[in-house]
Amino acid sequence: MLSQIVAVTSVNIRSIRARLGSSSVAVIGIAGVVLVFVAVLSIAEGVNATMKASGDPNTVLVLRAGSDTEMTSGLGGDQVRIIQDAPGVARDASGTPLTSPELFVVVDHPLKRSGSAANVPLRGVTPEAFKVHDRLKIVEGRNLEFGRNEVIAGRAAARQFVGLTVGTPLKWGENTWTLVGIFDEGGAVSESELWCDVKVLQPAYRRGNSYQSVYAKLASPDAFQQMKDSLTSNPQLTVSAMRAPEYYGSQTEVLQTIIRTIGGIIAILMGVGAVFGAVITMYTAVASRTREIATLRALGFGSLPVVISVLAEAAFLSVIGGLIGGAVAWAAFDGYETATMNFQSFSQIAFAFAVTPKLLGLALFYALVMGLVGGLLPAIRAARLPVVTALREL
Amino acid sequence: MKFFPIVWRNLLRRKFRTVFTIGAIFFAFLLYGVLMAIRAAFGMGVDMAGQGRLMVIDKVSIINPLPAAYEGQIRTVEGVTDITHANWFGGYYQDVRNQFATFAVDPESWLRIYSREYDLPEDQKKAFFADRTGAIVGSDTAKKYGFKVGQKVPINGTIYRRPDGGPWEFTIDGVYDSKIKGADKTQLVFNYQYLRETIPERSGFRDRYNWYVFTIADPDRAPEIAAKIDARFANSPSETKTNTEKAFVSDFAKQVGDIGTIMMWIVGMAMFTILLVSGNTMAQAIRERTGELAVLKTLGFGDGRILGMVLLESVVIAVAGGAFGLAVSFAFITITGDPTHGMLPAFYFPTPALAAGFGLVLLLGLASGFLPAWQASRLRIVDALRRN
């Protein structure tokens, strides 16, 4: 029995070359489905990776209670001081709390890809910001000098927007700013932003002495509860505190839901469509060899080896298709940088498509299932054909 | 048509293959429906934006509200016929995840300018105009949260807060529908006066509007009027940017950017792959009958007649799968609407795309039948009979 299976299967696989036309259609079909599957999900993976890179669990973000994003939050200068003195906040050698009060606004600036205006996030920070966001590095030019109309731009922002090069003057409203440096923060969301001195930004946006968020470093990983409790129980404050990963996870919920819902619908419809495609392709392959299969059966080969051989062929073709599709998706999309509107923060977020090994594995598995499901019906048909009729078929 | 029975018998000769080919085509055209709906959704309603309407926002960003005094000044610009204003409120019901577009507006001028977009009974309109804390809500949102006319609903604002920290209470004076297909029926629109009276004066946000919308008598003069308005407010603390509503919506859609385009390419590719596979199978079904076609020719069937029969066969398969797929996706998308529940309000299947889909179905049938039929007709009978 086993030797029969091996013999028939090897004949099938070796004869694929003779049926290159119909086999390649199956391979292309499955490659197409895998390509699409990987491409759609790599968008979601990419956004996810950006968000993961942003969230240091030892950083806490404080917003006005009921605000889901920095954009809609607001904290007065006096509230900020109370937050800075909260227990559980780390302090540097001189005893200054490691906190960063920030003001987050958006400005209209043209995108490179469309030439039309888009919302660039502009974040006002204090000198302490660079101690809290300690992974931030200036990769080109220099850091901003506080008290002057200077901005630094994230790497991703510099690539997505027009004219963000070191030394360029930028005019928004009545203010002219000079871009003095480009920064990198390990692929975090901040790389989509522009940063400037908060004390310069406040009057330019008529914000008085108000901020929108406070980022604070925790003294120890488990100091979070202590800090949160002291803030939420303070009658002078109406704020909410959360760890940075939790905040960033929630920031792209809308975007992720859109991508995953649509991606899911596409993948399911396409998957079923592709199974139909695989069925007809395998069917054609089997049909064109009806006489050959009948001859084998007449020679004494059992029906199980025939079924297995057809399934093996289908699996072989689908794995090749899966590999091609995955490779093309990886070559075409992995690392492709783009930006989109993050509806929650009402501003542009840049990210790179991420074709991860996990995604490729999943796609290959999906291809294999499609191939096997597609091959099953034709295989059974091939095995069940009465030998005499089959021999007579053209 | 006399030979339809032959075509029919040919279709039934390999039922299994015919059924699965029809199935594959069916799914390809289901995808086509999804593709068209994604296209509409990521277009953010550009096709619906009014040509004769212009918007004015702060030049630096729409988040900086403009002084209320601009209303009178814009109104006096020659060619402007009507004007209204709105504030983005960022409203949500109970949980901050339940957000929907919420604007504070001047009810009468807003509904005058957007009379086609908001379709609601006269009595509800009157009640809304007379009610200081009144609001009207789109039928989608009303259905989702069970809001009824006359009900008082607590809505929180992510941007504007009541000084006491509690939710704002609006009376639902009307539920609007829209005559325009794919229009956003998730909004809640309420009276600006309620906002104005509630927020403290020292906040600096009183009597400031996020945007103005105005209409002009002659749409062709839009660039000239926009330039005139921007010039009037140049070098002031609140400089303006004026453009057609269509341009603003299309800029906003462009902010979403490649993602929509890439998704469309992807679905398009998927559809193409499935069509390629099924087209090939249909062609294969005819190719393997070359010998029979030669017999028909021997019997005196002309080339044209054979071509017609073969084309009829492939068109029948394409239409059976394609028309059914289009119908199902159209019905499904129309009934379920936005699959993300409120994030893509313009998710719908546009009628012109439906017509284009039927064109595509016919094209598929003709193209996949034509090549093998043409090859067969070029063969000499003797050669064709000798094959196999």
Chai-1 contact restraints between the chains, C-beta under 6 A:
chainA,res_idxA,chainB,res_idxB,connection_type,confidence,min_distance_angstrom,max_distance_angstrom,comment,restraint_id
A,V25,B,V277,contact,1.0,0.0,6.0,A-B,restraint_1
A,V25,B,N280,contact,1.0,0.0,6.0,A-B,restraint_2
A,G29,B,T273,contact,1.0,0.0,6.0,A-B,restraint_3
A,G29,B,V277,contact,1.0,0.0,6.0,A-B,restraint_4
A,G32,B,T273,contact,1.0,0.0,6.0,A-B,restraint_5
A,V36,B,I266,contact,1.0,0.0,6.0,A-B,restraint_6
A,V36,B,A270,contact,1.0,0.0,6.0,A-B,restraint_7
A,A39,B,I266,contact,1.0,0.0,6.0,A-B,restraint_8
A,V40,B,I266,contact,1.0,0.0,6.0,A-B,restraint_9
A,S67,B,T158,contact,1.0,0.0,6.0,A-B,restraint_10
A,D68,B,V96,contact,1.0,0.0,6.0,A-B,restraint_11
A,T72,B,G90,contact,1.0,0.0,6.0,A-B,restraint_12
A,T72,B,T158,contact,1.0,0.0,6.0,A-B,restraint_13
A,T72,B,I159,contact,1.0,0.0,6.0,A-B,restraint_14
A,V106,B,S61,contact,1.0,0.0,6.0,A-B,restraint_15
A,V106,B,I63,contact,1.0,0.0,6.0,A-B,restraint_16
A,V107,B,V60,contact,1.0,0.0,6.0,A-B,restraint_17
A,V107,B,S61,contact,1.0,0.0,6.0,A-B,restraint_18
A,D108,B,S61,contact,1.0,0.0,6.0,A-B,restraint_19
A,S114,B,K254,contact,1.0,0.0,6.0,A-B,restraint_20
A,S116,B,D251,contact,1.0,0.0,6.0,A-B,restraint_21
A,S116,B,K254,contact,1.0,0.0,6.0,A-B,restraint_22
A,A117,B,D251,contact,1.0,0.0,6.0,A-B,restraint_23
A,A118,B,Q255,contact,1.0,0.0,6.0,A-B,restraint_24
A,W172,B,V60,contact,1.0,0.0,6.0,A-B,restraint_25
A,G173,B,V60,contact,1.0,0.0,6.0,A-B,restraint_26
A,V254,B,M343,contact,1.0,0.0,6.0,A-B,restraint_27
A,T257,B,T340,contact,1.0,0.0,6.0,A-B,restraint_28
A,I258,B,T340,contact,1.0,0.0,6.0,A-B,restraint_29
A,I258,B,M343,contact,1.0,0.0,6.0,A-B,restraint_30
A,T261,B,P339,contact,1.0,0.0,6.0,A-B,restraint_31
A,T261,B,T340,contact,1.0,0.0,6.0,A-B,restraint_32
A,I265,B,V34,contact,1.0,0.0,6.0,A-B,restraint_33
A,I266,B,V267,contact,1.0,0.0,6.0,A-B,restraint_34
A,L269,B,F27,contact,1.0,0.0,6.0,A-B,restraint_35
A,L269,B,L30,contact,1.0,0.0,6.0,A-B,restraint_36
A,L269,B,L31,contact,1.0,0.0,6.0,A-B,restraint_37
A,M270,B,A270,contact,1.0,0.0,6.0,A-B,restraint_38
A,V272,B,F27,contact,1.0,0.0,6.0,A-B,restraint_39
A,G273,B,A24,contact,1.0,0.0,6.0,A-B,restraint_40
A,G273,B,F27,contact,1.0,0.0,6.0,A-B,restraint_41
A,G273,B,A28,contact,1.0,0.0,6.0,A-B,restraint_42
A,G273,B,I274,contact,1.0,0.0,6.0,A-B,restraint_43
A,F276,B,F20,contact,1.0,0.0,6.0,A-B,restraint_44
A,F276,B,G23,contact,1.0,0.0,6.0,A-B,restraint_45
A,F276,B,A24,contact,1.0,0.0,6.0,A-B,restraint_46
A,G277,B,A24,contact,1.0,0.0,6.0,A-B,restraint_47
A,G277,B,I274,contact,1.0,0.0,6.0,A-B,restraint_48
A,G277,B,V277,contact,1.0,0.0,6.0,A-B,restraint_49
A,V279,B,F20,contact,1.0,0.0,6.0,A-B,restraint_50
A,I280,B,F20,contact,1.0,0.0,6.0,A-B,restraint_51
A,I280,B,T21,contact,1.0,0.0,6.0,A-B,restraint_52
A,I280,B,T281,contact,1.0,0.0,6.0,A-B,restraint_53
A,Y283,B,R17,contact,1.0,0.0,6.0,A-B,restraint_54
A,T284,B,T281,contact,1.0,0.0,6.0,A-B,restraint_55
A,T284,B,Q284,contact,1.0,0.0,6.0,A-B,restraint_56
A,T338,B,D258,contact,1.0,0.0,6.0,A-B,restraint_57
A,T340,B,V256,contact,1.0,0.0,6.0,A-B,restraint_58
A,T340,B,G257,contact,1.0,0.0,6.0,A-B,restraint_59
A,T340,B,I259,contact,1.0,0.0,6.0,A-B,restraint_60
A,M341,B,Q255,contact,1.0,0.0,6.0,A-B,restraint_61
A,M341,B,V256,contact,1.0,0.0,6.0,A-B,restraint_62
A,L394,B,N388,contact,1.0,0.0,6.0,A-B,restraint_63
